[in-house]
Amino acid sequence: MERLNVPLIRGMGEGLVIPAEQVTALLRGLADQSRHWTDVTESELDTPTVTAVASVLRNIADQIDVECIDFVSTEPPP
């Protein structure tokens, strides 16, 4: 049986534990969906702000990926 190392993101205290890849997928999905947030005619959101938010979401996802890669690559072998 192959051993898998799945980086997890933990909540505060003993709370939530989520696979990091699901968190990054969620962040990237929100960033992708945000391009439609200004399409609604009643929207009070401006395009530069929405673009900046999407960029921040993608950057956070990228940082999580980098930290997970570092975690997995520095973990001692079984």
GINORDA-V890276 format. One record per residue. N is the residue number from 1. PSI is psi in whole degrees, -180 to 180 (* if undefined). OMEGA is omega as a letter, one per 40 degrees, with the letter a starting at -180 (none if undefined). Layout:
n=N psi=PSI omega=OMEGA
n=N psi=PSI omega=OMEGA
//
This chain:
n=1 psi=135 omega=a
n=2 psi=136 omega=i
n=3 psi=131 omega=i
n=4 psi=138 omega=i
n=5 psi=112 omega=a
n=6 psi=110 omega=i
n=7 psi=135 omega=a
n=8 psi=151 omega=i
n=9 psi=125 omega=a
n=10 psi=146 omega=i
n=11 psi=-176 omega=i
n=12 psi=139 omega=i
n=13 psi=-131 omega=a
n=14 psi=17 omega=a
n=15 psi=-144 omega=a
n=16 psi=138 omega=i
n=17 psi=123 omega=a
n=18 psi=137 omega=i
n=19 psi=133 omega=a
n=20 psi=-35 omega=a
n=21 psi=-30 omega=i
n=22 psi=-37 omega=i
n=23 psi=-46 omega=a
n=24 psi=-36 omega=i
n=25 psi=-40 omega=i
n=26 psi=-47 omega=a
n=27 psi=-44 omega=i
n=28 psi=-36 omega=i
n=29 psi=-42 omega=i
n=30 psi=-42 omega=i
n=31 psi=-42 omega=i
n=32 psi=-41 omega=a
n=33 psi=-26 omega=a
n=34 psi=-23 omega=a
n=35 psi=-18 omega=i
n=36 psi=-6 omega=a
n=37 psi=-27 omega=a
n=38 psi=-2 omega=a
n=39 psi=-26 omega=a
n=40 psi=129 omega=a
n=41 psi=-29 omega=i
n=42 psi=1 omega=a
n=43 psi=135 omega=i
n=44 psi=6 omega=a
n=45 psi=137 omega=i
n=46 psi=151 omega=a
n=47 psi=-45 omega=a
n=48 psi=-38 omega=i
n=49 psi=-45 omega=i
n=50 psi=-40 omega=i
n=51 psi=-41 omega=i
n=52 psi=-42 omega=i
n=53 psi=-44 omega=i
n=54 psi=-40 omega=i
n=55 psi=-42 omega=i
n=56 psi=-43 omega=i
n=57 psi=-44 omega=i
n=58 psi=-40 omega=i
n=59 psi=-40 omega=i
n=60 psi=-44 omega=i
n=61 psi=-43 omega=i
n=62 psi=-42 omega=i
n=63 psi=-40 omega=i
n=64 psi=-43 omega=i
n=65 psi=-45 omega=i
n=66 psi=-45 omega=i
n=67 psi=-37 omega=i
n=68 psi=-41 omega=i
n=69 psi=-43 omega=i
n=70 psi=-43 omega=a
n=71 psi=-48 omega=a
n=72 psi=-37 omega=a
n=73 psi=-20 omega=i
n=74 psi=-2 omega=i
n=75 psi=134 omega=a
n=76 psi=148 omega=i
n=77 psi=155 omega=a
n=78 psi=* omega=none
//
